Amino acid sequence: MANLTKARVAAVIVLAASIPLVAGCTTHDSQTSSQNVPNASPTPSHPTSPIDVTRTPPDISGSTKTFVRLADRTGSEEVTVIPSIKSGTIAVATECAGEGKTIIMVGKLTTYTIPCTTTPSTTYNEIGLGSSKQHVLITVTASAGIHWGLSVGWRPGHERPS
């Protein structure tokens, strides 16, 4: 029972520290950080239901438009060039498994590094756009042996996810 209480206190502290941020990175336990995430730390998802990066792209269910949904990828890849993105919020969800890291680049908007472990994990990032962007290149650079999935979507407005 004491461990559960400590976990709740830690979660409340992390959540309280992150509330003022407008754009950020979250894992399944709703931690957030700044838009440019130099070393985002994914938290393993629920151990009883592991992520299967070989079958299912990461969830971006709050998005009204989907640009990318990929699963079971390895190695580095220029994923796509999005011809035009309206002002609003870009959602980027990344899953990875294996020892190493993935580097996600969303055009000139942001680049962030996600450490990966043998336990699959998901990282969720949002980027608020005040104006439309053209020709946004999405790339993933992954360490050897990393299995990853990526979803990129868009929704109007700059509200934080609920």
C-alpha positions, 0 to 999 in steps of 0.5 A, a space after each residue: 500500500 505504501 508503494 502505491 501511495 508513493 507512486 501516486 504522490 510522485 505522479 501528482 508532483 510530476 503532473 503539477 510541475 507540468 501543468 503550465 506547459 502549452 506543448 509537450 511530451 507525454 507518456 501513458 502516465 500523462 507526464 509532460 515537458 517542453 516542446 523541444 524535448 532533447 532527451 524525452 524519457 518514455 515510461 513503460 506502458 502497463 506491464 500486463 498489456 505490452 505494446 506490440 510495435 509489430 502490429 499497431 501504430 501508436 494512438 493519436 485518437 484525438 487528431 482529426 486528420 492523420 498524416 502517418 500511421 506506421 508499425 513494425 519499422 526498423 532502422 532509419 527512415 525519411 517517413 514522408 513530406 507533409 505538403 501542408 499543415 494548417 495552424 493547430 496542433 500536431 500530435 506525434 506518438 512514437 513507440 519503440 522497443 530495443 536497446 538504444 534510441 530513436 530521434 524524431 524530426 518534424 521538419 524545422 519545428 522540433 527534433 527530440 530523442 527518445 531512449 528505448 529499452 527492451 520493454 516497449 514504451 510510447 511517447 506522445 508529443 504535441 506541437 502548437 502551430 500558430 500558422 500553417 507550415 509547408 513541406 514538413 519532412 518527418 524523419 526517424 533515426 533509430 539505433 540498430 535493433 530498435 523496432 518502432 512505430 510512429 503516428 502523426 496527426 493534426 487537430 484544430 486549436 492549441 488545447 492540451 489533450 484531456 
